[in-house]
């Protein structure tokens, strides 16, 4: 290549390189935008230690939260094998061991680097409440055993405690309204909870007592919380116990033709039913189902005290309550009992009444044919439990043909199990410090791409310039020689 041509190439490359340098400099001077790194996800674990079973719920929310409350969603629910932890009163270590399979499952879901920051709680309900009343030492031993088992895992365990019935209902109310997007934030920790309304008072929020009914007016959705035991379980047990007057028990709520032999100890083997001191545990009883809907209804009604006294109107036990209004969401025991009878799809009260009357008037063989997938215990107790629910709703809370369609029997809302655990987790996220997203300064994507392309061209031209310079020097040395 001639020296003149090499000099031309060199000068052209230098000019282009200078122009590219100026272009890159101008791009870099363009004002940068503030940005944030991808939000970190926090995880939380809540054990629902009920009377008959325990479940572990795995939740997640963005670390920066919103309005101070985590936007919590359910990742998975793990059902613990075996009975509730209150059944391990004589074997506390067994209660802890029963939780390990679900904890192992949770460790596979929560990223390893976040496990030690994962807040973990255990809330015990009716079974443990009764065990504490009967034997507080054994209740403490069970809680200590489950705490020890959870503490062996790399999580931020924040304790096991026994929830009161009011807490259980209130957290259930939070869950439903949160999932239905009618709840923005609830500060239970600051006692911003509604109070019971007295007759004649004109106040907004109303929290319904007694027991399992909660309502908040003003756009909020009330809930009907029916625990599987010590409400429905208590009813089933109490009806059987009330019929116990001899070794032969005729049970009007059991299907005709059903028969079982059980001891007195087995009859009272429930955390919801206390055995009298005079009971003979080893005595064998024969229970025979008679399938009598009217007699069954009478037996169930005897469980309630519908007298109001001066507190009128009232539901039962003389506690005041206003007329039902608005929409209600019934879950847990309400849902499971009526779902077995295919009565959770908005059926009319007339159809519900007829279906329950039919199941209560059926023989054991007919019941097995109607619901072949149900367990023996479910089929046996279907009439008792459904009659209890109907009596509670119609005679206790005074629902009628007009208001019945406002009850929605649900298991999930927005792909999340309805229960107290999500409300509990939501409340606890208020106590977990919010992590602001990491702020960074960034150039727009298009400018980064342009600058990268220009830098690449600059490198190519730099190479060309160096090559031309070297060739020019070699050519000049050759001519001198």
Secondary structure, 3 states (H helix, E strand, C coil): CCHHHHHHHHHHHHHHHHHHHHHHHHHHHCCCEEEECCCCEEEEEEEEECCCCEEEEEEEEECCCECCECCCEEEEEEECCCCCHHHHCCCHHHHHHHHHHHHHHHHHHCCHHHHHHCEEEEEECHHHHHHHHHCHHHHHHHHHHHHHHHHCCCCEEEEEEECCHHHHHHHHHHHHHHHCCCCCCCCHHHCCCCCCCCCCCCCCCCCCCCCCEECCCCCCCEEEEECCCCCHHHHHHHHHHHCCCCCEEEECCCCECCEEEEEHHHHCCECCECCCCCCCCCCEEEEEECCCHHHHHHHHHCCCCCCCCCCCCECCCCCECCCCCCCEEEEEHHHHHHHHCCCCCCCCHHHHHHHHHHHHCCEHHHHHHHCCCCCHHHHHHHHHHHHHHHHHHHHHCCCCCCCHHHEEECCEECCEECCHHHHHHHHHHCCCCCCCCCEEEECCHHHHHHHHHHHHHHHHHHHHHHHHHHHHHHHHHHHHC
